[in-house]
Amino acid sequence: MLSFLREIWMFMRVRKKFWLLPIFVMMILFGGLVVLTKGSAVAPFIYTIF
């Protein structure tokens, strides 16, 4: 996992694609939200937001 993050960082640094960083961060946050609320009682309320 650490090598994957390092590889993405090197790609963004070499090619000056720093605008991709917020996209990756939001994808990680939304993915974590879906995983954490999958079996929760809060899940129906989270799904209505989106």
N, C-alpha and C positions, 0 to 999 in steps of 0.2 A: 504494500500500500504506500509506503514511504517513497519507494522508487517511482511509483506512478505520479505522485504529487510533485516530486522533483523534476520528472520529465515534463509535466505540464508547465511548471514554472520556467524551466529552461526554454521551452517552446515560446512562451509569452515574452520572455526577456529578449531572446534573439530576434524574434520577428516583430517586436514592438506591438504586441496584441494585448495590451493591458486591459482593454475594454472587455475582454472575455472573463476577467476575474469576477465581476459582480454576477455574471450569468452562472458560473460554476458555483459560487457561494449560494445563490438562491436555489439552484437545483439540489444542492446538498441539504439545505434547510427544509425544503418542501418534501424531499425524500425521507428525511428523518421524521418529519411531522406525520407522514402517512404511515411509516413503520410503527411509531409510538402510539398512534391512535387506532390502529387496526382492530384490536380486541377491546377497546375501551368503551365506556358508556358515553364518552364525549364525542365519539366518532360521528354520529349523525349530525351534530352541530357543526363540526369541522367541515363536513362535506357540503353543508348548505352554504357555507361562506364562499366556496369555489363553484 
